[in-house]
């Protein structure tokens, strides 16, 4: 199958250059013009896709060549972009920055090449004029396989500043497709793990996206950007499909048994999840029901399994602790042996306490905030048979937190980390699998089938 959806990648020389503002604003501006826009984000970040979804009305999806492997980048892109008029892919970090020690792997440049997509370079032009030409020239020529098709100049101070920048860039041969002035109104608040998620900001997030769209509409050549996107090369790959992936696995299609209800934590405290997880669960035979641990005092009726992804329980520790009926319901479900998959925030929620406030008490462990940021890709192997994976299963994951759990591993650890350091981490007890490690189930779809089978038999 050939995928020919027009597409472009929004990249930058470094973090903080304005990629999110430009990418989100462009998505919203094109959507306002009546185009069906498919939003994507390079890397493991969960927060930016929430803004993308708000801008487009479609699920924001991640493209991560480390977590899922380069072979899945095209199929996952085609899955998300199916039926769309255009796709906008926001990059990660600097254009050529990828997984530490892995060369170009998982960088924006790597994904752009896998997608055969042109790149638009967003340059923070503050405090420079003629030097911008040397900067852009370096990024354009560093890797001839990366096609930088245009530049958007951000944080331009004045008309005179713009004229100097344009004059300098004339010699580089890359068109200027946008000029954005400084605009505090489009800035979004940040805290210890980056931007504040959309789910926590409500109307303020809607206003921020609208302001981004207005700035991009006023300052960028939308027709030129769309024309550049139409020049993307065709992709010869079939779109990823959860049902097809499961039916083609060694164990065949999902059983035709009645649907099994699986509760999935959501709401403002648990915003980190990949859409493909729920899609795989549904394809494996689950009825996925989302609940909010901040507001709901009971688990969904008839839930046979529980998935608690990432988020910010540290921000909502008081409210989560105060919801004692739900804490007890979660503990009772776990004690019954039902499968519980908990990642990062989910791990914290299952602990005895977080910063001294009582939580579910499923795990005999204590969690607290830390000054130290733990961040990076991990190469892991399942140490203990669990509801998610058989011992020996290898998966790649990502850690991103400023919290500590003591002890860091139970008597039956969840994962053994192979890189960048060798250690064991997480907890497996009864049906619970709890860990700081974020994984992408598309890379190992058998975990969804295994989880559902345990739900049926527990």
N, C-alpha and C positions, 0 to 999 in steps of 0.2 A: 504494500500500500504506500502511496506517495502522499505526503503531507505538504501542502503548499500554502498554508496560512501565512499571510504577511506578518513579519515579526521584526523586532529590533530589541537590542540590549542596551539598557541605560547603565553606563559604567562611569568610573571616575579615577583619577590618579591616586586618591587616598580616601579613607573614611572621613566623613564630615564635610565633603565637598558639596552635598546637596542632592545626592542620588534619589533619596526617598521623596523629597519635595518634587523633583522633576518627574520621576516615574509615576508617582501617585497623581500629580496634577495632570500629566499627559493622559493617564488612564481615564480620569474623570472628564477631561475636556473632550476626548474622543467619544466617550460614552454619551456626553451631552449632545454630540453631533449625530447621534443615532446609530453609532457603530457598536456591534457586540464585541467587547474587548476582553480578551483572556489575560488575566493577571498572573504573573509568575515572579518568584524570588529565588535567586541563586543562593545556595547554602542552607543551613539548618534553622535560620531565624524564623520564629513564630509570629513576631509582633508586626513587622511590615506587611505580611499578607493580610492582616486584619484591616489595615488602611486600604490596601488594594481592593479587598472585597467591598468595602464601603464605597470606593470610587466607581466600581464597575457593576455591582450587584451580582457578581459571580464569586465562587469560592477562590480564594487566593491559594496558589499551589507552589510548593518548593521544588526546585531542581537541584539536587545535590549529587555530584558525581562521586563523592567519597562515600556517603551513607548508602546510596543505591547502586553505585557502580556506573561508569560511563555508558554502558550498554542500555541503561534504562532512562537516560536523560531524554532521548528522542521520543520513545513511547509514552513516557509520563507527560511530556509537553503536548504531544498529539492528543492524549486523553483529555487534558484540561482545555485545549484549544478547539476541540471538536465543535463545529458549527459556528465558530466565531469569524468575524471579519478581519481582526487584527489581534496580535499578541504583543504585550509589552513585558519585558523581562528586566526586573531590577537586579543589578549586580550586587556583589558583596565586597567590602573593603576596597582596596585598590584593584585596578583591572587585572594585574598579574599576580595578586596575592592569593595563595591557596592553602591547602593543608600543610602545616609545618613539616618540613623535611621531605615533602612529596613532590617537589618541583611544581609544575603547573596544575597538578591534580586539584579539582574542585574550585579552581579560580574562576572568576568571571570570564576570562579569556578562554579557558578550557571549555566552559559551557557554551560560549558563543560559537566556538569552532564546531562543537558537537551539533549545535542547532543550525549551522551554516547561516548565522544571523549577523547582519551589520551591527556595529557598535556606535553609540553616540556617547561621546566623552563629556561629562559634566565637569567643568573646571572652576574651582574657586579662584576667581580673578582678583580678589582683594590683595592689595599691597604688591601688585606687579603690573607691568605693562608689556614691554618688548620681550621680557623673559618668557611670557606665555608661549611664544613661538618655539623656543627650545624645548619647553616641557611637552607640548603637543607633538612636536617632531619626534621626540624620543619615544613616546607611547605609540605613535603611528608606525615607526620603523622597527621597534623591538622584536616583534614577531610578524613576519610577512603574511602568515596565515590568518591573522586577526585583521578584519577589515573595519577600520575606523572610518565611518562614513560621514561624520559630522561632529561638531563641537557645540555645546551650549555653555555660554559664559555666565557664571553665577556670581552674585554679590558685586555687581558692577556699580561703581560709585556715582558716575555722572556720564553725560553725553561725551565729554572730552575723554574720559577714561575709556569709554566704549570705542571711540574713534582710534585711540592708540592701540587698543587690543586688536581691532579688526585690521589695522594697517600691518601689525606684526604678523598676524596669521595669514595674510595674503601670500607670503612666501612658502607656507607649508602645503598649500593645495588642498586643505580640508575645509569644507564650507562651514560657516557659522550658521547654525540652525536655530539659535535662540540667544537672547541676552536678557538676563533677569537682574533687576535691581535688588538691593537689600530690602527685605520686607519682613519685619518682626512678626506680623500677624499670621504668617504661615508656619512659624516655628511651632513644634510640638514639644511638650514637656518630657523630660527624661528623669530617670532615677537610677538605682543601683544596677539594673540589668538592661538599660537602654530606654527606648521610648515607652511611655505609658500606653498600655493596650487600648484599642478602640472600646472594648467592652466596659472599661472603667470610666470613659470620658463622656459617653452619651452625646448630647447635643454639641458639646465643645469639639468632639472629633468630626462631626458632620460639618461644622463651621470651618474647621481647619482644612478639610479636604476641599470644600468649596473655594476657600481662599487659594489653595494650591492650584486648583483648576483655573481660576481667574488669572493668576499670575502667568501660568503657562500659556493660556489662550492669548494673553496680551503680548507676551514676550517671545513666543516661539513661532516658528514657521511650521504650522501643523501640516499643511499640504506637502512641504518638503520632507517632513518626518514620515508621513504616510507613504510617500513615493519611495523613500529609502527602505522602508519596511517591505514594500512590494518587490524589492530587489533581492530579498533573501533567497538562498538556494533551496530547492526541493529536498525534503527528507524522505528517504526510502525506508520507512518503518511503519509497522502497524501500531495503532493506538493501544496503549495499555488498557486492559479491561479486567476488573477483579474476578468476575465469573470465569472468564477464559483462562486466567492465570491459575485459578484453583482447579479447574477441570483438566488442565494439561499437566498438573503435578502428578507424581507417581501414584497417589491415592485416589485420583479421579475426581469426579464432580462431587459437590456437596450433597449430603443425604437429603432425601425428600421427606424428612420428618417435619413435624410442626415447628414453627419458628421458636427459637429460644430467646427469651427477653434478656438483654444485656443492658445494664445501667451504665451510662457514661457521664462522668462529672463535667459540668460546664459552669456557666456564670462567670462573674468577674474574677473569682479566685483561681479558676482553672481554665485558662484560655489557650494553653499550648497543646495543640493536637494537629496531626496531619490528616487531611480529609480521607486519604487512602485507607487509613486504619478502619474507620467506620464502614467504608465501602467494602473492604475485605471481610469484615465481620458479617455484613449483610449478605454478601455473596456466599459465605460459609453457612448461612442459615440463621442469622441473628435478627431479632427485632431490636434495633438500637433505640434506646430511650434516654434522652438527655435530661439530667436533673441539676439543680443548683444547690450545692451544699451550704450556701449562705442563707437560703430562704426555705428550702424544702426540709421538713422535719422527718420525712420518711423516704426510703428508697422506693423507686417505682414498683408497683404491685407485681409480684411474680418474678422479680429479677433473679436470674440464676447465676449471674456473673457481674463483675464490676470492673470498670476501667477508669482509673484516675490518672489523668495526664499531668502535664506541667502547668505552671502558673505562678501565682504570688500568694501562697498561704501566709507568708511572713507579713504581708501587708494587711491581711484580713484575719490574723490569728485570733483576735478578741471575738469577732463575730463567729468564726468557725468553732471556737471553744464554747461559745454561749449556746450553740445549737446542739445541746446534749442529746435530744431524742435521735437525731441523725447519727451522731457519733456512736451511740449504743447500737443502732441498726447496722452500721457498717461493721462494728466489732462482732455482732452476732452472726452476720453473713460470713465473715472471715472464719469465725470459730466453727461454723458448720462444715467447713471444707470447700465452700464454693470458690471458684477461681476469681482471684483479684489481681489485676495487673496495675501496678502503680509506678509511675515514673517521676522522679524528681519531686515536684510539689506533692504528688501522690504519696511518695515515700514519707515526706514530712507529715502529711495528714494522718498516716497510719501510726506514727510514733506515739509514745506515751505523753510527750509534751513538746511544745515549741516555745522557746524563750519563757519557760516557766508556766505557760498556759496549757491546761490539759487538752489533749486531742483524743484520737480514737483508742489508743492503747493496744492496738493489734500487735505492734512490735515492742519488745522490751528495749527501747532505745529512746534517747533524748536528742532533740534537735535545737539548734540555736543559730542565730545570725552570726556572721563572721566578717572581719575586715577583708579577708582574702577572697579574691575571685578565682574560682576554678573554671577553666574554659579550655575547650579543645576537643578535637576528634579523638576517638578511642578505638582500638582494635581489640575486641573482646571475644571470649569463649564462655559458653554456659558451663558453670562448674557443677551444678546440681540439676537433676531432672525437675522440671516444674510444669505448671500449667501452660507456660509459654513455649518452652524449648527443652529438648532432650539434652542431657549432658553431652558436651562436645560440640554443640552447635556454635558456629562462628558467626558473629554479627559485628558490624561496625556501628558506632554510636557517637554521641556528642554530649559532653558535660558543659553546663552553664549555670552556675549558682554561686551565691555568697552565703551559703549555709553549711553547717557541719552536723553530722549525725554521729553520736557516740553510743555504742561502738559502730564502726563503719561497716561492719559485716557481721552476719549472724553465724550460728554454728554451721548452717548450710548456706554458703554465700550464693548470690545470684550469678555474678560474673567474675571471671578472671581476666584482668586487663593485661593485654600482651604488649601494648604500646600506648603512650611513650614510656610508661613505667610498668613494671610487673607488680600486681597487687590483686587482692580479692576484694569484692565490694558487693553490698546489697544483701538481701534476705530472701530465703525461700523457706516457708513453713506452711504446712497444710496446702491450701490452694493458692497461697499468696506468693507473688513474685514482685518484690519491691526493690527499686534501685534508683540511683541518681542518673543512670544512663538513659538518654533519649535515643530511641531507635526508630528506623523507618521500616515498617512492616512490608512495604513493597519489595524490599531487598530479600526478604525471607517470608513469603506469604504463608508458608506452613504454620507460622506461629498463630495466625488467626484461626486456621482450621483446628489446630491442637486445642486452642483456648475454648472454642465452641464444643468440641468433643468432650472436654472436661466439664463444661457447663451442663451438657446433656446427662452426664453420668454421675455428677456429684450429688 
